[in-house]
Amino acid sequence: MMSDIRNCPKCGKIFAFLRSPICPACQQLEEQEFELVKEYIYENPGMNMSIVSEETGVPIEKILKFLKDERLELTSESENLILECERCKRPVRSGKYCDKCKNDLETGFRKEFGIGNIHSGPAGGKNSNKMYTITRIKDQK
């Protein structure tokens, strides 16, 4: 299997592209930033995003990326949710799509590709075979 050689969009170094669009060094730095944010939020619940960014040194844009990647989730149910569904523009707490649009897209994919129940399998429901961390933060303006 031949890997694709690319320049890292963050640091410019050449790397063998496998899955991540950034080089392993930048990937490691991003993971350290995530851990820093996660730890800060755990120790200081209820802080707004500006304070989290200021205290950790992690840019707000990076924290927003963690939210869109569903690694963090807003706990606020208020109208001040800063993320919106990329399809219908409803407020979301994490990810790129609201639950309704996720279901609509999944149903459309299953129908288009003739796939049965995508989530059939071991007990434990949807995503039971996946592991990821969702940490909650509350955005107060």
N, C-alpha and C positions, 0 to 999 in steps of 0.2 A: 504494500500500500504506500503510495507516494503522497507525502504531505505537501500542502500548499505553503509556500514561503511568502511571508508578508512583513510589512513594517508595522510596528505597533503604533496605533493612532495617538497614544498618550506620550510615549517617550521616543518614538522613532526607530527603536532597535529592530533588527531583523529577527523573526522567530518563525518556527514551524507552526502554522495554524492547524489546530485539531478541532477544537470546539469553541474556545473563547476568542473573541475578536481582539483581545489584548495579550501582550506577552506574559509569561509566567511571573516575572518580577512585578509588573504592574497589577497582575491578578492578586499576588500575595499582599501588596500594599492595600488594594481595595478590600481584601478580606480583613486586614488589620484595622482599617477604618470602620468596617462594619462591626467588628468585635468591640471597638472603642465606643461607638454609638450605642450598641446593644447594652454594654455594661453601664454606660452613663444613664441610659433610660431606666434600667433595672434599679439602679441605686437612687435615682431622682425621678420617680414617676410624676407625671403631670406637667413636665416642662414643655414649653412650646418649642417649635422647631428652630427658631432663631437662637434661643438660649442653648439648645443642644449643639447647634453648629458652632456657636461662639466658644462654648466650654470645651468641646472636643477638637476643634480646629478642622472638622470635616465640613466641606461646603454644603449648603442647603441643596444644591443640585444633586449631590451624591446621595443625600438622605432621601430626596424624592425618587432617585433611581432605586434605592432599596425598597421604597414603598411600591413602586411599579413592578419590581421583580418579586413582589409578595414576600419579601424577607422581613418587612416591618408592616404594622397595621395601625391605623389611627383608631383610637378608642372613642373619639368624640362623635356624637350623633347629631351635633349641631349643624347649622347651615354653613358653618365656616370650613367645611371639608374642602381641602385644596386640590384633591384629585377628582377627575371626572372621567366617566366611561368614554373611551375613545370612539364608541359607536353611537350612543344616544345622549351623551353629555350629562347623565345623572351623576350625582356625587357618589364616589366610592371610597372605601376606607383603605383598600389595598389592591394592587394589580392594575390592569388596564381596562377591564370590562366589569360591568355590574353583573350580578348573578343572573338576571333575566337574559342579558345579551350573551353571557357565557353559555347558558342553556340553549338559546336559539342557535348559536354558532355550532355547538356540539351536535345538536339535532340535525342541522344542515349538513355537517360533515358526514355524520353517520348515514344520512339519506343519500348524499352524493356518492359516497364511496362504498355503499352497500355493506356497511359494518353493523353488526348486531350491537348488543349492549356492551359498550366500551368498558364499563366498570364491573362487569361480572368477574368473579374471581374469589379470592380468599375473603373470609368474613372480616369486617372492619370497615367496609364501605370504601367510598371513593378515596383514591390516593393512599390506601393502606400500605402499599409497597414503596412509597416515597418517604424520604426523610428531609425535612427542612424546618427552619426555625422562623417562627413569626413572633416578633416582639411588638408589643403594643406601645404606641406613644400617643399622647394627647396634645393636639395642636390648639393652643389658646391664643387668640389674637387680642 
